[in-house]
Amino acid sequence: VGGYWVRASTIKQAQGEPMGELVRAASHAGSWYTDDGPSLSKELDKYIAAAGKHPKSARALIVPHAGYSYSGPAAAWGYKCVNPDDIARVFLLGPSHHVFLHKCALSRAGVYRTPLGDLAIDKTVYSELRATGQFMDMELGVDESEHSLEMHLPYIVKTFESRESGMPPLVPIMVGALTPAAEAAYGALLAKYLDDPANLFIISSDFCHWGKRFDYTPWDKSAGRLHQAIEALDRMGMKIIEAKDPDAFTEYIARFKNTICGRHPIGVFLQTLRQSQSSGLSVAFTRYEQSSACEGYEDSSVSYASAVVF
């Protein structure tokens, strides 16, 4: 979680210039997940087959973005709830782990590549977003260094592989370290897109990163064993998200400092829900997992949760 300053030249104010057909490579394939297409397809099929399914079709998802051996099974609980024939466009919001942004950033690429096939950027929506003057452009190297967006791309291709009209266009947005006011402003900008039921929103986030290596080691022993205390802390935040309360979520983060790396994308989405005509949508978490069950201060874990918005 968090980020680092980078040269000013790597992030620029979006000027609405043509993207051309720059291709964002699948830069984490071969490390965070296999770069072999057939093997990757079988792996995702296995996760999806094992996952439960919410009875309602998803309008949005909150899903994790770690390596597939860690969070792939939990993410499947979200993607299994998408009806591909209902969706014409996918918005993908993820945090910036490696660069400091005070705004949201758009890709310069025209295509996002995966071992399962390519996803085209929605140039029309990108032009609309750039025209607001509220978005930065990120250089291709910054885009390819970030994993929070990429880890969802193979799942998106897998989810829509049966769609008769082919892959839907993609609207990837890297979300910076926003103030609550900025989250509200971006929520207002995105609300009209959520109002369209043909748009699927995917919010990329892991939950608690606990351990000395994350510089985060609180333990409320009244909640039980350490892994139980971590889960109780996460579920407190999940309950607030299900209540669709962005103000309470901001207060929760400020009070407990829970290392939810996608806290700003979640905050933007909660504001989008609040300011859209789709405010009657419901949020339900369907899966919660931890990478390991911490028992003491020498342990560490990352939590993964999936939610369906319907």
Buried (B, 14 or more C-beta within 10 A) or exposed (E): BEBEEBEEEBBBEBEEEEBEEBEBBBBBBEEBBBBEBEEBBEBBEEBBEEBEBBEBBBBBBBBBBBBBEBBBBBBBBBBBBBEBEEBBBBBBBBBBBEBEBEBBBBBBBBBBBBBBBBBBBBEEBBEBBBEEEBBBBBBBEBBBBBBBBBBBBBBBBBBBBEBEEEBBBBBBBBBBBBEBEBBBBBBBBBBBBBBEEEBBBBBBBBBBBBBEEBEBBEBEEEBEBBBBBBBEBBBBBBEBBBEBBBBBBBEBBEEBEBBBBBBBBBBBBBBBBBBBEBEEBEBBBBBBBBBEEBEEEEBBBBBBBBBBBB
